[in-house]
Amino acid sequence: MKDNEFKVTTVVPTKEAREKQALWDATLKDLDHVVDGLGKQTDEGIKETQTAFLVNGFAVDGSCEGHVESDGGEILKRSPYISIGLVIEPERFVGEAEIKKEIGERLGVPVKDFWRSEELLLTFDEYVDEHKLSVNPEFVLCKARNEKQKEEMLKLIDRFYAERKGGEATIGSRLKVADYGNMSEFNVTFRMKSESSRDEKDRLGLEDALKLEQAEMQAFGQFLKQRFFYP
């Protein structure tokens, strides 16, 4: 071989690498067909991050890339989030569905509106205490799984920031875990409540703040992607 020549080496991906890439591609493509409870598709700006959550074994139940929008005279900034928890929630107590139906019929309220009525919820809680209903074993197992996922997510968020120069967020607030529901479901987000203003002059500031949050969420997604491909 002459001094000015070089040898070209072809790197062949391992079987494991090919399988991981195939899983990533299929998971990302599947999100094109996923819709939420309102019939809306997954936001483009969070698809890759959601894919990173899924291939790392997290039970994603919804997401939003974040939006600045007008609502009732207010300008709202809704932070990006990814929800983790079960898609189908089992009954907390054995026979819960039938008991709620019976209470609803007695009080003239459909079961689907049960959670909106404080009277119904209170009546059900009193029934549970009085009859000492047994907790559904499936509910216990599902809640435990969500709690385990929350514990793992908290560790990953800490590691994400620890590996950054300075160990802090690039914006005012870190990603956090925010609980919701009664099965230890949680959101990975920046804030649960929307920021708002009635002054149109504040719209640009809210939009700039949202862009920073979106970039931070995407950076966390890349961190998870790297963890998947190169653990």
C-alpha positions as CSV (number, residue, x, y, z in Angstrom):
1,M,0.0,0.0,0.0
2,K,1.4,3.4,-1.0
3,D,1.8,6.2,1.6
4,N,-1.0,8.3,0.2
5,E,-3.5,5.4,0.1
6,F,-5.8,4.4,2.9
7,K,-7.9,1.3,3.6
8,V,-11.7,1.7,3.8
9,T,-13.2,-0.2,6.6
10,T,-16.9,-1.1,6.6
11,V,-18.6,-1.3,10.0
12,V,-21.3,-3.9,10.0
13,P,-24.0,-3.3,12.7
14,T,-24.4,-6.1,15.1
15,K,-27.6,-8.2,15.3
16,E,-28.5,-6.4,18.6
17,A,-27.9,-3.0,17.0
18,R,-30.1,-3.9,14.0
19,E,-32.9,-5.2,16.3
20,K,-32.8,-2.0,18.3
21,Q,-33.0,0.2,15.2
22,A,-35.9,-1.9,13.9
23,L,-37.7,-1.5,17.2
24,W,-37.1,2.3,17.2
25,D,-38.3,2.7,13.7
26,A,-41.4,0.6,14.2
27,T,-42.3,2.4,17.5
28,L,-41.9,5.8,15.9
29,K,-44.0,4.8,12.9
30,D,-46.8,3.4,15.1
31,L,-47.2,6.9,16.7
32,D,-48.6,8.0,13.3
33,H,-51.7,6.0,14.1
34,V,-52.1,6.8,17.8
35,V,-54.9,9.1,18.9
36,D,-55.8,10.4,22.3
37,G,-59.2,10.5,24.0
38,L,-60.2,13.5,21.9
39,G,-59.3,11.8,18.7
40,K,-56.1,13.9,18.2
41,Q,-52.9,12.4,16.8
42,T,-49.6,12.6,18.6
43,D,-47.9,16.1,18.2
44,E,-45.0,16.0,15.7
45,G,-42.8,17.9,18.1
46,I,-42.9,15.2,20.8
47,K,-43.0,12.0,18.7
48,E,-39.3,11.2,18.9
49,T,-39.2,11.9,22.6
50,Q,-42.3,9.7,23.2
51,T,-40.6,7.0,21.2
52,A,-37.6,7.2,23.5
53,F,-39.8,6.8,26.5
54,L,-41.5,3.8,24.9
55,V,-38.4,1.8,23.8
56,N,-37.0,2.4,27.3
57,G,-40.0,0.5,28.7
58,F,-42.2,3.3,30.0
59,A,-46.0,2.9,29.7
60,V,-46.8,6.1,27.9
61,D,-50.5,7.1,28.1
62,G,-50.5,10.4,26.3
63,S,-48.4,13.5,25.5
64,C,-48.4,17.1,24.3
65,E,-45.6,19.1,22.6
66,G,-46.9,22.3,24.4
67,H,-48.9,25.2,23.1
68,V,-49.5,28.9,23.5
69,E,-53.2,29.6,22.8
70,S,-56.0,32.0,23.5
71,D,-58.9,30.9,25.7
72,G,-61.6,33.1,27.1
73,G,-59.7,36.3,26.8
74,E,-56.5,34.8,28.3
75,I,-53.3,33.8,26.7
76,L,-52.3,30.3,28.0
77,K,-48.9,28.5,27.8
78,R,-49.4,24.8,28.3
79,S,-46.0,23.1,29.0
80,P,-45.0,20.0,27.1
81,Y,-45.6,16.7,28.9
82,I,-45.6,12.9,28.6
83,S,-48.0,10.9,30.7
84,I,-47.0,7.6,32.1
85,G,-49.5,5.1,33.5
86,L,-52.0,2.4,32.5
87,V,-54.2,2.9,29.5
88,I,-57.0,0.9,31.0
89,E,-57.5,1.4,34.7
90,P,-58.7,-1.6,36.7
91,E,-61.4,-1.2,39.4
92,R,-59.9,-0.2,42.7
93,F,-62.4,-2.3,44.6
94,V,-64.0,-5.6,43.8
95,G,-67.4,-5.0,42.3
96,E,-66.8,-1.2,42.0
97,A,-68.5,-0.8,38.6
98,E,-71.8,-2.4,39.8
99,I,-71.9,-0.4,43.0
100,K,-71.3,2.9,41.2
101,K,-74.0,2.0,38.8
102,E,-76.5,1.3,41.6
103,I,-75.6,4.5,43.4
104,G,-75.8,6.5,40.2
105,E,-79.3,5.1,39.4
106,R,-80.5,5.9,42.9
107,L,-79.3,9.5,42.7
108,G,-80.2,9.9,39.0
109,V,-76.6,10.5,37.7
110,P,-75.1,8.4,34.8
111,V,-71.9,6.4,35.8
112,K,-69.9,8.2,33.1
113,D,-70.5,11.5,35.1
114,F,-69.6,9.8,38.4
115,W,-66.3,11.6,38.9
116,R,-67.9,15.0,38.4
117,S,-70.3,14.7,41.3
118,E,-69.0,15.3,44.8
119,E,-72.2,13.7,46.2
120,L,-71.7,10.5,44.3
121,L,-68.0,10.3,45.2
122,L,-68.8,10.9,48.9
123,T,-71.6,8.3,48.8
124,F,-69.3,5.7,47.2
125,D,-66.6,6.4,49.8
126,E,-69.1,5.9,52.6
127,Y,-70.2,2.7,51.0
128,V,-66.6,1.5,50.8
129,D,-66.0,2.2,54.5
130,E,-69.3,0.7,55.6
131,H,-69.0,-2.5,53.7
132,K,-65.2,-2.8,54.0
133,L,-64.8,-3.6,50.3
134,S,-61.8,-5.7,49.2
135,V,-59.2,-3.9,47.1
136,N,-58.8,-5.4,43.6
137,P,-55.5,-7.3,43.4
138,E,-55.0,-6.1,39.8
139,F,-55.3,-2.5,41.0
140,V,-52.6,-3.1,43.6
141,L,-50.2,-4.7,41.0
142,C,-50.8,-1.9,38.5
143,K,-50.2,0.8,41.0
144,A,-47.0,-0.8,42.2
145,R,-45.8,-1.0,38.6
146,N,-46.5,2.7,38.1
147,E,-44.7,3.5,41.3
148,K,-41.7,1.5,40.1
149,Q,-41.7,3.4,36.8
150,K,-41.9,6.7,38.6
151,E,-38.9,5.8,40.8
152,E,-36.9,4.9,37.6
153,M,-37.9,8.1,35.9
154,L,-36.8,10.2,38.8
155,K,-33.4,8.5,38.7
156,L,-33.1,9.2,35.0
157,I,-34.0,12.9,35.3
158,D,-31.4,13.3,38.0
159,R,-28.8,11.5,35.9
160,F,-29.8,13.7,32.8
161,Y,-29.0,16.9,34.8
162,A,-26.0,15.4,36.6
163,E,-24.3,14.7,33.2
164,R,-24.8,18.2,32.1
165,K,-22.2,20.9,32.6
166,G,-23.1,22.6,35.8
167,G,-25.7,19.9,36.6
168,E,-28.7,22.2,36.1
169,A,-31.4,22.9,33.6
170,T,-30.6,25.3,30.7
171,I,-33.9,27.1,31.6
172,G,-35.5,28.3,34.8
173,S,-37.0,25.0,35.9
174,R,-36.1,21.4,35.6
175,L,-38.2,18.6,34.3
176,K,-40.2,17.1,37.1
177,V,-42.6,14.2,37.9
178,A,-46.1,15.4,38.7
179,D,-48.6,12.8,40.0
180,Y,-52.2,12.5,38.9
181,G,-54.9,9.9,39.3
182,N,-55.2,7.3,42.0
183,M,-52.9,4.7,40.5
184,S,-49.7,6.7,40.8
185,E,-49.8,7.8,37.2
186,F,-47.6,10.7,36.5
187,N,-46.6,13.4,34.0
188,V,-43.0,14.3,33.0
189,T,-43.3,18.0,32.5
190,F,-42.3,21.4,33.8
191,R,-45.5,22.6,35.4
192,M,-48.9,21.1,35.7
193,K,-50.8,24.4,35.6
194,S,-50.8,26.7,32.6
195,E,-49.1,30.0,32.7
196,S,-51.5,32.8,31.7
197,S,-51.8,36.5,30.9
198,R,-54.6,38.8,29.7
199,D,-52.1,41.2,28.1
200,E,-51.3,40.4,24.4
201,K,-47.9,42.0,24.9
202,D,-47.0,38.9,27.0
203,R,-47.6,36.4,24.1
204,L,-44.1,36.6,22.7
205,G,-42.6,36.0,26.1
206,L,-44.8,33.0,26.7
207,E,-43.9,31.6,23.2
208,D,-40.2,32.1,23.9
209,A,-40.5,30.3,27.3
210,L,-42.4,27.4,25.6
211,K,-39.6,27.0,23.0
212,L,-37.1,26.6,25.8
213,E,-39.2,24.0,27.5
214,Q,-39.7,22.1,24.2
215,A,-35.9,22.1,23.6
216,E,-35.3,20.8,27.1
217,M,-37.8,18.0,26.6
218,Q,-36.2,17.1,23.3
219,A,-32.8,17.0,24.9
220,F,-34.1,14.6,27.5
221,G,-35.6,12.5,24.7
222,Q,-32.1,12.4,23.1
223,F,-30.6,11.3,26.4
224,L,-33.1,8.5,26.6
225,K,-32.4,7.5,23.0
226,Q,-28.7,7.3,23.7
227,R,-29.4,5.2,26.8
228,F,-31.4,2.8,24.6
229,F,-28.9,2.4,21.9
230,Y,-25.8,2.6,24.0
231,P,-26.6,1.5,27.6
